[in-house]
Amino acid sequence: MTTHSDTPGHSATSGSAVGRPTPLTAATVTQRPSGMPIHKYGPYEAVDIPDRTWPDNRITVAPRWLSTDLRDGNQALIDPMSPARKREMFDLLVRMGYKEIEVGFPSSGQTDFDFVRSIIEEGAIPEDVTISVLTQAREELIERTVDSLRGAHRATVHLYNATAPTFRRVVFRGTREQVKQIAVDGTRLVVEYADKILGDETVFGYQYSPEIFTDTELDFALEVCEGVMDVWQPEEGREIILNLPATVERSTPSTHADRFEWMSRRLSRREHICLSVHPHNDRGTAVAAAELAIMAGADRIEGCLFGQGERTGNVDLVTLGMNLFSQGVDPQIDFSQIDEIRRTAEYCNQMEIHPRHPYAGDLVYTSFSGSHQDAIKKGFEALEASAAEQGKTVDEIEWAVPYLPIDPKDVGRSYEAVIRVNSQSGKGGIAYVLKNDHNLDLPRRMQIEFSKTIQAKTDAEGGEVTPGQIWAAFQDEYLPTEDNRWGRIALRSAQTSTTSEGTDALTVETVVDGAETVLTGTGNGPLAAFFDALASIDVDVRLLDYSEHTLSEGAASQAAAYIECAIDGQVLWGVGIDANIVRASLKAVVSAVNRARR
């Protein structure tokens, strides 16, 4: 190749290589306008709070939880829950440990009213569980709502009205003062009807939501909440729940947190307020918005199992609770049987949970990637070794396995699906399956050898290779079975003795090329003696590597032997399994020899 001194960027005397690729820079990666109607949308409003404190806070205890699966979640279903499915969901929430459950919108129709009555009259509500019911701020609806709670042990009426400017202008066509008066008058009616209808047996609470808080001016949201509290008069022993809903998620989680810190700082009677967050997932960041709101001063989270709800859904209570668990914080909700929780939710909602849903999806503890599988395999081994060094069980030490944020066993999952094999998988995943399912701990170079067999299978057939198919392929490659006999040599029996020179003498009964054959040999150990015996039938074997281990504990356990051999110019592994370790090693040699002649 000829270079020229006048070639741009390449001086004849500079020594630069001709044809060197151009480095990638920001200037070489150019995004182009999308052509979408950007002019129709405006930015969210920032909050002026330069001394915000929430970024330095951490969540160290669980918040209060309210499940709204039976109300907000149910109203978003294509096929709303039947009474039987509602009861199944309610019982699940109670078993899991939820102490506040929004059970319906009793003024919306007879079905919801009857359900509330049924769980009260049938004694389905534990005495430490508070049920909540939703109502709009109209007198006849409030009366009907309170009436549904007769005889309840603990009950909360949740009143809401929309406060955002678009709703004031377009839907209600009212002023700020008129919208505030709706909330104040509604609160007064709740107090009056509770005093009139409910008896001393009911511990009664009140919750107010300025709906679409995310789009409501902060000063107005504060003004409305203060007006509501002036009626309710929160004090020691008389809490009010102020719920600030992200009815439509409109901003980043950080701005959502700013709004909560702003409100939490300015609300009077703060010590008597339970500040509640109710995020929806329109921007896909509801979980983050809820967590940051708690850091910013919120006391309670409202949401649904697996994020069920209108449009993109409510915030996901399962993910939130498990996020705490994964950081060593007790969520005070029991997720230990997560598959049962998922199956019940799918039955009640008639909607499937995505296979990659955090913590609960079918595939969330599964790795197909070879590098991931290798790291997981090594992580399990390191964890077991660390526990053994400390004289503890794996469950007694801190969890630390790459790619697995929690131990799948802690939520009722087995390890069987942690590693699954397809064309993207490598030796680590295949080795993990064999160790997990069959206690075979393959040496590293053997892992590489066998992974090529599986890779050829996945390349030819596509799709996933199941653990059963991996085991069948392993047997076919290394361990002939009664149903799949192959190979030139079959081992029948072997006897060893010591010669007068102190070496080992070996007599092996075999079948060679279909004929009963007795082979004899001597050497420094059984393996060397067997190699000498094989030379008599023109098989040249040289030992390269050897390892062994037991497959289980106890006197009846079997041993596995792995032998790497050079056989007539080929380097191959063989495997032998037997109750006697010598026989296992001889079988491993036979396995390698047979593979060389297949």
Secondary structure, DSSP 8 states (H G I E B T S, - for coil): ----TTBTTB-TTT---TT------GGG-------S-GGG---------TT--GGG----S--EEEE-IIIIIHHT-SS---HHHHHHHHHHHHHHT-SEEEEE-GGG-HHHHHHHHHHHHTT-S-TT-EEEEEEES-HHHHHHHHHTTTT-SEEEEEEEEE-SHHIIIIIS---HHHHHHHHHHHHHHHHHHHHHH--TT-EEEEEEEEESGGGS-HHHHHHHHHHHHHHH--BTTB-EEEEEEESS--S-HHHHHHHHHHHHHH-TTGGGEEEEEEEB-TTS-HHHHHHHHHHTT--EEEEBGGG-SSTT-B-BHHHHHHHHHHTT---SS--TTHHHHHHHHHHHHT----TTSTTTSTTTT-B-SHHHHHHHHHHHHHHHHHHHHHT--GGGS---BTTBSS-GGGGT--STTTB-BSTT--HHHHHHHHHHHH-----HHHHHHHHHHHHHHHHHH-S-B-HHHHHHHHHHHH--BTTB--SSEEEEEEEEEE-TTS-EEEEEEEEETTEEEEEEEEESSHHHHHHHHHHTTT--EEEEEEEEEESSSSTT--EEEEEEEEETTEEEEEEEEESSHHHHHHHHHHHHHHHHT-
